[in-house]
Amino acid sequence: GESVGLHLPTLSVQEGDNSIINCAYSNSASDYFIWYKQESGKGPQFIIDIRSNMDKRQGQRVTVLLNKTVKHLSLQIAATQPGDSAVYFCAENAAGNQFYFGTGTSLTVIP
Amino acid sequence: EPEVTQTPSHQVTQMGQEVILRCVPISNHLYFYWYRQILGQKVEFLVSFYNNEISEKSEIFDDQFSVERPDGSNFTLKIRSTKLEDSAMYFCARGAAVPGELFFGEGSRLTVL
């Protein structure tokens, strides 16, 4: 079945540095991906999405890169701020309306 | 602001009891979803609901679970006879007809004793 996994369960970065969070997926049929941010005690918050016909998409301070060849997704956060501290999940969709989530990476920003 | 509001924020119940979790969309949407997240684990898909019918469900969504939209507004998840392993955060989400942006509520924490 589908599976989504993250390479690093925890990541610590200095405030102002760039962060890169990685995600591997196994279902080559997945064609839509979303990155979510989850703060403690809250629901997942949509950050950015990308469809498989693209390999890069940029938002405000965030960039998602998709490498379909190796089934890899990354989230880059520029100039990381303390408010970026959270758990980040990638989620994939292959068909229908189900999304499969990874286990999450905990990002800690050191002031 | 969340796209949907969920109640209760936290419910404690005894094993075997029925629980109803509620989700109210901020605006009028047709696609709704329930996901759950056991503490420290992945967010897992339970069920999607479109136009007052279940459109997809996962293997987790067994006969103990049901969903409905009784008054055309509130979207509910019912667990008929709760088990200890049902303890989790339950998230309602609203989405679009084509798989796309999925917006979550703040969640309802269910604790089964």
HADDOCK unambig.tbl for C-alpha pairs under 7 A between the chains (distance, minus, plus):
assign (segid A and resid 42 and name CA) (segid B and resid 106 and name CA) 5.07 0.50 0.50
assign (segid A and resid 42 and name CA) (segid B and resid 107 and name CA) 6.82 0.50 0.50
assign (segid A and resid 43 and name CA) (segid B and resid 91 and name CA) 6.88 0.50 0.50
assign (segid A and resid 43 and name CA) (segid B and resid 104 and name CA) 5.90 0.50 0.50
assign (segid A and resid 43 and name CA) (segid B and resid 105 and name CA) 5.72 0.50 0.50
assign (segid A and resid 43 and name CA) (segid B and resid 106 and name CA) 4.37 0.50 0.50
assign (segid A and resid 43 and name CA) (segid B and resid 107 and name CA) 5.79 0.50 0.50
assign (segid A and resid 44 and name CA) (segid B and resid 104 and name CA) 6.05 0.50 0.50
assign (segid A and resid 45 and name CA) (segid B and resid 103 and name CA) 6.99 0.50 0.50
assign (segid A and resid 45 and name CA) (segid B and resid 104 and name CA) 6.75 0.50 0.50
assign (segid A and resid 46 and name CA) (segid B and resid 103 and name CA) 6.45 0.50 0.50
assign (segid A and resid 96 and name CA) (segid B and resid 99 and name CA) 6.88 0.50 0.50
assign (segid A and resid 97 and name CA) (segid B and resid 48 and name CA) 7.00 0.50 0.50
assign (segid A and resid 97 and name CA) (segid B and resid 99 and name CA) 5.51 0.50 0.50
assign (segid A and resid 98 and name CA) (segid B and resid 45 and name CA) 6.39 0.50 0.50
assign (segid A and resid 99 and name CA) (segid B and resid 45 and name CA) 6.68 0.50 0.50
assign (segid A and resid 100 and name CA) (segid B and resid 44 and name CA) 6.88 0.50 0.50
assign (segid A and resid 101 and name CA) (segid B and resid 42 and name CA) 6.21 0.50 0.50
assign (segid A and resid 101 and name CA) (segid B and resid 43 and name CA) 5.81 0.50 0.50
assign (segid A and resid 101 and name CA) (segid B and resid 44 and name CA) 6.87 0.50 0.50
assign (segid A and resid 102 and name CA) (segid B and resid 42 and name CA) 6.18 0.50 0.50
assign (segid A and resid 103 and name CA) (segid B and resid 41 and name CA) 6.29 0.50 0.50
assign (segid A and resid 103 and name CA) (segid B and resid 42 and name CA) 4.86 0.50 0.50
